[in-house]
Amino acid sequence: MSITFKKLLFIGPHPDDVEMGCGGTISKYCQSTDITYLILSPCLEDPKNKTILDEARKAVGCLGLSPENMVIENLARRTFYEQRREIRDILISTRDEYKPDMVFCPSLTDIHQDHSVTAEETLRLFRDIGVIAYENPRSSIHFGPNLYIELTEENMKNKIKALMCYKSQYDRYYFKPKVIRSFILMRGSQCGVDYAEAFEVLRMKA
């Protein structure tokens, strides 16, 4: 079955979450689909992240997007459970302005508190729209994929190149190119192709 969507919304609690979970998918569809990328928290409370928004803008360029495709909010990280009203207001505004056909967000079972709250509010507010959850190597420990999107080698390389723009995050073990590549190869092997990203379908509307 082939389903075509005209407008996709990718929601990241923090910079780099979307690139890590679905950078290859953005690379695959950026030329044929209208894409909006929403970041809820810039994570600037940590001094090491002082350059992270510039890194994010460079990263989306590697995936074929323009910084104009990005919407950056200013929520405080690690306290999303206290900011549900603000998150709902942001998501409603984004939904009404961009009117996406499909939304990508973190997994409901992600153990990072900001990720799971984002997923819950996305599923709650986009009730008439398809919602797909992406994985995070560090915190999606209960991830159960039921959708795979095949990638080309170029899509994979673009994803790795985008993530390598986040120099402020190089101390994290899962930012190593070999780790990123291994996830793509592993997910590909699960669906019989060379390269893939995996997702959980939370709601599908064709």
C-alpha positions, 0 to 999 in steps of 0.5 A, a space after each residue: 500500500 502506498 500512501 502520499 502525504 502532502 504536509 508532514 510535521 516533525 515534533 522534537 522536544 529538543 534539538 537533535 531528537 528529530 534528526 536522530 529518530 527520523 533524519 533519514 525519512 526527512 532526507 527521503 521526503 523533503 523534495 516531495 513533501 511540505 515539511 515543518 520541524 518544531 522544536 519545543 525546547 532549545 536546551 539553552 540552560 546548559 552552557 555547553 548548548 550555547 551553539 546548539 541552535 546554530 547546529 540545528 540550522 546546519 543539520 536541517 540543511 544537510 537533510 534538504 530543509 531550510 531554517 525557514 522550515 523550523 519553528 523553535 519554541 522556548 520551553 525549559 527542558 526536563 520540566 515538560 510535565 509542569 508545562 502541559 498547558 504551554 505545550 498544548 497551546 503550542 501544538 494547537 497553534 502549530 496544528 492550525 497554522 500548518 495543517 499537517 497530514 501526518 505528525 511524527 513525535 517521540 514514543 509514548 513509552 520513551 523513558 525521558 520525561 520530556 519525550 513521553 509528555 510530548 508524545 501524549 500531548 501530540 496524540 491528544 491534540 492531533 486526533 483527526 491526523 495520523 501520528 507516528 512515533 520515532 525512536 531515540 537510541 538512549 531512551 526508547 528502551 521499550 520501543 516496538 516498531 510496526 512501521 519501517 521506512 526504507 532509506 537509500 544510502 544517500 539518506 543514511 549519509 545525510 542523516 549521519 552528516 546532519 547529526 555530526 553538525 551537533 558538535 556540542 553533543 559529541 560526548 554522547 556515545 550514541 552520536 558516533 557515526 558507527 552507532 547511528 549507522 548500526 541502528 539503520 542497518 539493524 532496522 533495515 535487516 528487520 524488514 528485508 532491506 539494506 537501510 531503514 528507520 523504524 516507527 510505531 504507528 499510534 494512529 493512521 488515517 489514510 
